[in-house]
């Protein structure tokens, strides 16, 4: 591996599992200092233990991104431990299956709290740090559901639809401070969450095959493939890229 993120400090939310955990490992391999923000303490400890096998330049903070005090604590930890924050990867997210008329107000608010409020709070805390140093890269996780209609997950799609608009606004407002903001739209990635969704269906193997063949590349994405996209956006290779998207969905939205 290269050292494309040498000396940079990154916060990765939802960093304990799936795409977040893969990103933690890839960022460390590329030379970054990493702060893992994860709500589940057991998952966080396991992620830190695995990450430390790659580099000691990692720390974990048990974090509920929907709480302003937690968002502040993560940023404070990054600055106290590593001196700055160069990259924020807002990866924490929550899905909810259900037609709109079956979705409760509590379900709706919980999805928006994690997927949008959490993103807002993390950005709100990190932006003053990046402004003071006159550089930074913010990476937000959206979804193909922000680009096309997806069946049966209206709350999730609505929340992810807000991500591109928020990202573009940040890109415009903070460009004078040399702060970039971009977003990734991951397709169906083979994570623990995806496996749980598959196993919850009446015929899991039939659903798995439908999931797989619904995209032109004919396979699931791997967490490391999203992590590689995040490394790219975090690196100086994308220094002239802001307000833009990377769609990594196996061609699903191009059909």
N, C-alpha and C positions, 0 to 999 in steps of 0.2 A: 504494500500500500504506500501511497505518497504521504506527504505532510502538508496537504492543502489548507489546513486550518491551524497550522502551527502558531501557538501563542494566543489564539482567540478563545474567549470564554463564552460558552453557550448554556442557556437554560432550555431544557426540553421537558415540556409538560406531558403528562401521561407517559412518562419515560420508563415505567416499570414493565411494560409488556407490549407485545405486538410491534407495530411500526415504531413506536417510541423507543422501545428497548433496542431494536435493531439500529435506530438512529444514534442512541447513546454509544453503542459499540463502534459504529462507523466514525462518529465524530472523534472518539478517542484514538482510533487507528490513524486518523488524519492529523493528530497532534493537538486537538482542542482540549481545553479544560471544560469539564461538564458538570452542571448542576442538574440532578434528576429530581423533578417534581412529580410526585405520585401520591394518590389518595390512600392506597392500600399499603399499610405498613409492612405486612409480610412480603408482598410483591416488591416493595421498595428495597427491603433488605436483601432479597435474592438478586435484584438487579444490580445493586451496588457491589455485592460480592462477585458477580460475574464480571462487571466492568473493571474492578480492581485487578483482575488478571491481565488486563490490557495495559492499564495505566493507573498510577496512584492519584492522578489529577482529576479525581471525581468525588463528589459529595452528594448526598441525598437529603431531601427535605419532604417530609410527609405533608401533602398540600391538598387542600380543597380549593380549586381555582375559583369557585363561586364566592369565596370569602375574601374581602379586600385585605384583611389582616394577614391571611396566608400568602396572598400574592406579594405583599410588601416583604414578608419574611423571606420568601424565596430570593427576591432581588437583593435584599440586604445580605443574605448568606453569600450570594455570588460575589458581591462587591467586597465583603469582609474577607472571603477566602482567596479570591483570585484578582481583586483590585478593580474589576470592571465587568461589563456585560457587552459583548460584541454581537451576539446572536440570540434571538428569542425564537424558539420553534414552538408555536402554539399547536400542540398535537392532541391534547386531551379532548375527548369527545364522547358523546353518548347517543345511542340510537334508540328508537322506539317504534315498534311495529304496530300498525293499527290504522284503519280508515279514519278520516277526520271526524265523522260523527260518533266514533267509538273512543276518541281520544279525550281523556279528562283534562280539565284545566290544570290539575296537578302534574299530569304527564307532560303537557305542553310547556309549562313553566320550567320543569326540571330540565328538559332538553335544551331550551333556550338559555337557561342559567349556565349550563356547562359549556355549550357550543358557542355562545355569543357573549354572554355576560362575563364568563371566565376569560375569554380572549380579550375583551375590553379591559378588564381589571389588570391582567398581566401587561398589556401594552401601556396602560396608564402608569404603571409603576416603573416600567423599564425605559420609557421614552425620555424622561429627564436625564437619566444616566447617559443615554446615547447622545442626547443633545449637547450635554456638557463636554463630551469627548469628540463631538462632531463626526460621528460615524456609527453605523449599526446596520444590521440586517434582521428584519422580522419576517418569519415564514409562518403562514397560517394554513391550516388544513381545512380544505373545503371538501367537495365531493362531486362526482358526476350529477348528483341530485341537485346541484346548484346550476347545472347547465341544461338538463333535460328532465322530463317528468319520470318519476319512478313510482311504481305501484305500492300502495300499502304502508308508506312511511312518510306521510305528509308533514308531520311535525319536524322530523329530521331534515327533510328536503327544504322546508321553510327556513330552518335555522342555518343550514349550510348555504342557502341562497343569499343570506346576509353577508357571508364571509367575503366574497369578491368585492362587494360595495364598500365594506369596512376597509379592506386592504387597499383598494384604490384611493380611498380618502386619505389614509395614512401616507401612502406614496406621494400624493400631491402636497399635503400639508407639511411633511417633514423632509422633503427633498432639499430645502435650503440648508439643512443640517447634515446632509450626506447620509441620511437614513433611508434605506431601501425597504420596501415591503412587497412581498410576492406571495402567491398561494399555490398549493398543490391540490390537485383533484385525484385522489387515489381511487382506482376501481375496486373490484372485489379482491382483497388481499387475504391470503390464507393465514389468518391469525386465530388465536384462541376464541375471540369473539365471533368470527365467521364460523368456526367449527360448532360453537354453541347454537348459532342460528340454524345451521344445517341439521343438527341433531334434534332440534325442537320440532322439525317438520314430520308429518305423518309417514312420509316415505323419504328418509334422509338421503339414500343413495340416488334416487331419482332426482331429488332436488339438487344434489351435488353435481350431477351430470348436466342439469339445465343451467346451473350457475356457470359451469365451466364452458359450455358450448355457446353461451349467450354472447360471447365476445369473439371477434374475428381471430385473435391469436390463439383461441382454443384452450386457454389454461388460466389458472388463478395467478395473481401476482404474488410475489414473495415480499415479506417485510423489508428485506435489504434493498429491494428495488426502489422503494419509497425513500428509504434512508439515503440512498445514493443521490436521489433528486434533491433531498434536503441539504446534503453536503455541497452539491453544486450551487444552490442558492445562497448558502452561507459563505461560500468562498469568494475570493476576489476575482474569480473567473467571470462572475456575473455582476461586476461593478457598475455596468451601464444598464442593468435590468431592474426595473421597478414597476409596480402596478401590474405585473404580468402573471400568467399562470403556466403551470406545467401539468398537463393532463396525462396521467399514467393509468390508463384503464383498459389496456389491451385492445383499444379500438372501439370500445362499446358505444361511445357517444358519436362516433362517425358513421354509424349505420343508418 
